[in-house]
Amino acid sequence: MRALTIVSVLPELLGTNGDAANARVLAQRARWAGVDAEIIPVRTAADLPEQIDLVVIGSGSDTELVAVRDILATMTEQLRAWCTAGIPILAVGTGWELLSWGIELGDGTVVEGLGIVTGRAVPRSARVTDDLIVDSRFGRLVGFENHARDYVGGEASPLGRVRSGTGNGAARGETGVEGLVMGNLVCTHLHGPVLARNPSLADHLLSTALARAGAEYVPGARAVAVDETAKAGRNQLAVALGLTAE
């Protein structure tokens, strides 16, 4: 089995809330499963490797929105091709918003997105900074959210249903859902980083990537032990918020 290539897009600009570390989670879990993995930081289109198995796009600050969008725009063709080919992609926070039709800011201006996923980000009256618990087909997902915008118009399937927290928000009547899933593209507001706190989602991405390479993903013994710690953390948060443990 060849090494997995994990692309980390603009890790310095899109590393807020620890999101760039999702690439390290994927690489470590692959290694625990006996599969070598390499993380390729991509800062310009020229850095893109020929072989790509997984892509991580994190979240950044609003002060860098336009600069990041301009860099991502040079990769639009590749991003579309990855989505069409079924390469697993995780996009978090503003990284997700920039893949959309666009981002409406509080001052009325709009940052045009890449148009890869339907929907757009619209301003909230107040920033959301709270714990977030979601029921999904990958099991219970937990993390914290830190966003000043809701997401509306997403025609793809939601990542899950909100049990506690805000998720995509309540703008224009769209309530109760978090994130979106379009093929093998997973978008979410969950920080933490999300894959460290929710290894089931990390394993889904790894299983998909390895299946595309003709291999099977079997979590290693070290992953099983780490997953128990992550589960305990999820349960502690759930119980504190009035929900039952897993």
DAQUI-V572001 format. One record per helix or strand of 3 or more residues. SS is the DSSP state (A for helix, B for strand). FROM is the first residue (numbers start at 1). TO is the last residue. If there is no record, write none. Layout:
ss=SS from=FROM to=TO
ss=SS from=FROM to=TO
This chain:
ss=B from=4 to=9
ss=A from=19 to=32
ss=B from=37 to=42
ss=A from=45 to=47
ss=B from=54 to=57
ss=A from=62 to=73
ss=A from=76 to=85
ss=B from=88 to=92
ss=A from=94 to=97
ss=B from=102 to=104
ss=B from=110 to=112
ss=B from=120 to=136
ss=B from=139 to=152
ss=B from=160 to=164
ss=A from=171 to=173
ss=B from=180 to=182
ss=B from=185 to=188
ss=A from=194 to=197
ss=A from=199 to=212
ss=A from=221 to=240
